[in-house]
């Protein structure tokens, strides 16, 4: 099972995103679906940035490489990730209805799956 998860990570994430958004649209309407999609995208971006920063930190300890543009962009993204989530939360509050609860639920789903991802890679 562990090798299946590792081999198909992006496919599993895409299917979970589609299923969660597809379920939230009929249950909570377009506002809920929009909140779910924005939460998954915002949380996924935050998780991806954390992985990139962790990889760059691991590489910087091992070698003395020069700083590349990708490293600078990743570090700047790291500093933008919390304001991005706050901005998306404000937008979801203005959208109203079930957008904000679905947004927060989606962020929780992303971070819960990050725990599973960490377990699969340990």
Residue pairs with C-beta under 8 A, 6 or more apart in sequence:
2 120
5 12
5 116
5 120
6 120
6 121
9 117
13 44
13 113
16 109
16 113
17 37
17 40
17 44
20 36
20 40
20 106
20 109
21 33
21 36
21 37
21 40
24 32
24 33
24 35
24 36
24 102
25 32
25 33
28 35
28 36
28 97
28 98
28 102
29 97
29 98
31 95
31 96
31 97
31 98
31 99
31 102
32 97
32 98
32 99
32 101
32 102
33 102
34 95
34 99
34 102
35 92
35 95
35 98
35 99
35 100
35 101
35 102
35 103
35 106
36 102
36 103
36 105
36 106
37 106
38 88
38 91
38 92
38 99
38 103
38 106
39 88
39 92
39 102
39 103
39 104
39 105
39 106
39 107
39 109
39 110
40 106
40 109
40 110
42 84
42 85
42 88
42 103
42 106
42 107
43 85
43 106
43 107
43 109
43 110
43 111
44 110
45 77
45 81
45 84
46 81
46 84
46 85
46 110
47 110
47 111
47 114
49 74
49 77
49 78
49 81
50 78
50 81
52 74
52 77
53 74
53 75
53 78
56 71
56 74
56 75
59 65
85 107
88 103
89 100
89 103
89 104
92 99
92 100
92 102
92 103
93 99
93 100
